[in-house]
Amino acid sequence: MRIALITDAWHPQINGVVTTLTQTMEVLRRLGHTVELCAPDRFYTWPCPGYPNVGLAFLCGPRLRPTLQAFKPDAIHLASEGCVGFAARRYCREMGYHYTTSFHTRFPEYFKMRIGLPLWIGYGYMRWFHSESARVMVTTESMRQALAAKGFERMVIWSRGVDTDLYRPREKDFLRDERPIFAYVGRVVVEKNIEDFLKLELPGTQYVIGDGTQRPELERKYPKARFVGFQTGEMLARYMAAADAMVFPSRTDTFGLVILEALAAGVPVAAFPAPGPIDIIGRAPVGVLGADLRQAALDALKLNPADCRRHALNYSWEQSARQFLGHLTPMIRGPHETYFKT
């Protein structure tokens, strides 16, 4: 199959969306499919305020259209709702092509936190963007229910995977600070709610593994915490495995890949009972979900690392990519009802 993958999130960004798309493309190509990636790096971009690594590809339509026409895809998937996704949506609508979309990020909540944009405006746009998609791929059942309550339709589940060769149990002596070591892993930005982790009165040492616009402020406010910046690959895996518990304070993530990565490394997770943690952890003895994040973090220390590892082994990127592939729809002309069946 020839698949056109449209996204506004791509390298040099480091986040769960980029990881998901990168891993999905690798598996699809290994399975013999041809993937044409249309990302901002193919167009002229302007820096996004507050996100220096994010390029906004305004007015990319005139260059995107001939790229898609030359590629002649069998299926088109729009993985983001930004400039490139908008241009691809407009092109498909004008040509009568069918396409699928995916909901990765709760941008309405992010924009409300950052600039005070009312949620109804943000979700109004997101609903419109996905309204003509043949299938809207969402990360978990909890997210499907949450979005259904906001008027989204035709949703299917596209789960995620984890590299269990890279993320695996290792010796803890990589970090020599006072134990227990509680770690946050991810972007250091306001929407990740990191301060709810840093203000906890916990024994041992708190680590922040990641970077972002909020880091200077948090470093000043919490000088006892260890900030080590962005880590990738082998180094990230070593940091992850050296922690005694991973604390996931986000209330707005749609999944939380770092939860799977921590579990694969044999590290239990503490989190709020929000979409993502609810679906990944559930009732399994691999994490603790609760409104009292401090107590959840302390209780997570009592869990068995071997159970965490076994739980993560249920997730693979090949399984995730095959699920994605099964949700794609042919790029054919005519009304959606001619081919779409629930």
C-alpha positions, 0 to 999 in steps of 0.5 A: 500500500502507498500511504501518505502520512501528513503531520505538523509534528516531526523532528527536531521535536521530541515528543510522543507524537513524533516517536509514534509516527517514527516507529509506525513508519519504520514498521510499515516500511518493514512490512513492505508498504511505501510511506510518503511523509509530508512534514514541516521540514519540506516547507518554509516555516515560521517558529511557533511562539513558545515552542522554538522547535516547532515550525509552522508551515503556513501557506504550504498548500501549493507545494503539498498538492503536487507532492501528493499528486505525484505520489499517488497514494492509496490512503491518506492519513492526517496525523495533526490539525496544524498548517500541513494537516489543514492544507491536506484536509482542504486538498482532500475535500476539494478533490473528493478524496477520503482520508483518516485522521488521528487525535494525538494532543489535547490542544484546546487544554494547552491553549487555554493554559497558555493564552486563555483561549476558551475550550469551546473555541479550541474544541470547535476547531478540532471537531470541525477538523475531524468532522469529515474524516472516515475514521478518527484514531484515538489512543484509548477507550477513555479518550474515545469516551471523552471525545464522544461526549464532546461531539466527535464521531467515527472513532477507533482505537489506535494504541501505542507500543514500546521498544522493550529491547531499549527500555529494560531493567538495568542496574540502579547505580547509574544514579548515585543520589539519595534514594528513593529516586522519583523521576518525571520524564517529558517536556518541561512545559506548563501543560505537563503539570510538572509542578504538582510533582516537584512540590510533593514532599517526598523522601530521596531525590526528585529528577526531571528528565527533559527540557522546555520553556518552563525549566528555568522557572522550575529550577529556580523554585525547586533547587533541590530537584535534579534537572538533567535536560533532554535525553534520548536513546540509550542515555534516556533508557539508563536514566529511566531504569535507574529510577525507583518510581516514575511520576506522571503528573499530566492531566491532559496527555492522551496516552503517555508513552513514557509510562510504557517506557518506565514499565518496560524498564521495570519502574512502577508509575504513579499518576492521576486517574486520567485518560492514558494512565487509566487505560495503560495501568488500569487495575494491574499491579504496575502503578498507582493512580490517585488524586493524592499524587504523593501517596501514589508515589510512595505506594508505587515503591511497593510494587514488583518491578517484574510485574511492570516489565511483564505488563509492558511486554503486551505492547509492541510497535508492530502491533500498533502499526498493524492496528493503524494499517487496519484503520486506513481507508481507500482514497476513493471518490464518492460519499463516505457511505459508499465504503465506510462501515462501522 
